[in-house]
Amino acid sequence: MDINKILSSVDHTLLSQTATWAEIKGICDDGIKYSVASVCIPPAFVKQAKDYVGEGLKICTVIGFPNGYNTTAVKVAEAVDAVKNGADEIDMVINIGALKDKKYDYILNEIREIKSAIGDKILKVIIETCLLSEEEKIKMCHIVSASGADFIKTSTGFSSGGATREDIALFAAHKAPHLKIKAAGGISSLSDAEEFLSLGAERLGTSRIIKIIKNTDSGMGY
């Protein structure tokens, strides 16, 4: 697969609790240099990052992150604030306990409220696959497909596991045709990236792909 296709699918990610502006600025620089889809950064850095990159790079941030159990009103307020600060894309975490309680209408309505609040900005819905049964994953494919969101996303990267090939194949088999897939967490090589894309993912949430490319550029190999 062409390396530029992989890079154009990457949400270059830095969501560490210890992230500094110097580090965020660095991934923005890398994001522009390597023409990634977006950089995914903490909400507190969105305005500074957008002021820095202007229209040269899409800024993505996270809502209800990483646990998802904020109230809907809080998530909506977070999303509105992020867009006001310049976010182009929003990655939200569902209320996983509500899914376990089979409160499907609650989850659907929450996603719809957030999507309505952010208008034409891209919304990705993180369902944290490592905590779900197969039945729950399939149910979320149906809910997210009906919600108006743009992507279903596997993972926060802050729980017990990340994206798996099996989950991407499951999403592809059960989502509506218009809904896109984002694989995130544990994507550690170009072969991983290529395989996830070949299985149906259109975005990759990862911090490692750019590091690999940079090492290759400097002659270190991978």
Secondary structure, 3 states (H helix, E strand, C coil): CCHHHHHCCEEEECCCCCCCHHHHHHHHHHHHHCCCCEEEECHHHHHHHHHHHCCCCCEEEEECCCCCCCCHHHHHHHHHHHHHCCCCEEEEECCHHHHHCCCHHHHHHHHHHHHHHHCCCEEEEECCHHHCCHHHHHHHHHHHHHHCCCEEECCCCCCCCCCCHHHHHHHHHHCCCCCEEEEECCCCCHHHHHHHHHHCCCEEEECHHHHHHHHHHCCCCC
